[in-house]
Amino acid sequence: MSKQPIGIFDSGVGGLSIFKVIKQHLPNENLLYFADSQYAPYGELDEKILKQRCLFIADFFIQKNAKAMVVACNTATALMAEWLRAEYDIPIIAIEPAIKPAAQITTTNTIGVFATQHTLNSERYRSLLKRFAKDKTIYQSACEGFVEQVEKGELDSLRTIGLIEQYLLPMLDNNIDTLVLGCTHYPFLSETIKLVAGQHPLTIIDNANAVSLQATRVLTELGLLNLHAHESDAFFSSSNSKTLPSVFSDLLLKNTHVNYIAD
Ligand code: DGL
């Protein structure tokens, strides 16, 4: 069973930020990545449709014989992680916003959170704040437009810079010193966010490393780590957009073939 693949999914290309870290930590693993680009963004998608999409993707991974699944999407975790765990027998590792480390790092006790509207509205996110950041001041923003910019591969265009300024500058005025990127698309904007922050001291964090370490721990405990050299990773999308492979290739820094999966 250890030679079976690990399925990783997101609404689109955002979860590639998680894919990259998992690949670094677990180079032997055979990774399957599913971008649900036809339905992106998930941030305000009708919950019933989101559930159907999670079901479709999880079934796809099961058909491909996946030994584990990584929810590389904070929004899907916030709304569907518990349900997915109840529904499927394979281990499910799910990302959520890095509130806990942010609360440990901040010296101004003031944290900014960028995430989608669904994530910010969720019970799960509220519980994270209650457990780890009760005594912190939080400024949060559903950064409308960020996901679309990353999906287009526009990581530092004028429009992207303008959007970042719109959401970040008011937070900096409010003295945040730590910014949580609570959506897996946003790490691809980190460099541009730093540029916009300029001289402001700002620590930018996300949970990519944590979720990858958690995947490693779970697979190790279950004896499912692949100790042999892996075959090859594969990439899938629910969209057959002609520009998608080049966005994948740019974000992964290598030529990438994307297989179209019709729903
Ligand atoms: N990348 C996802 C997340 O982490 C979904 C963003 C979206 O599609 O709105 O929340």
Residues whose N, C-alpha, C, O or C-beta is under 5 A from the ligand:
A	BS01	DGL	D10 S11 G14 A40 P41 Y42 G43 A72 C73 N74 T75 T116 V147 G182 C183 T184 H185
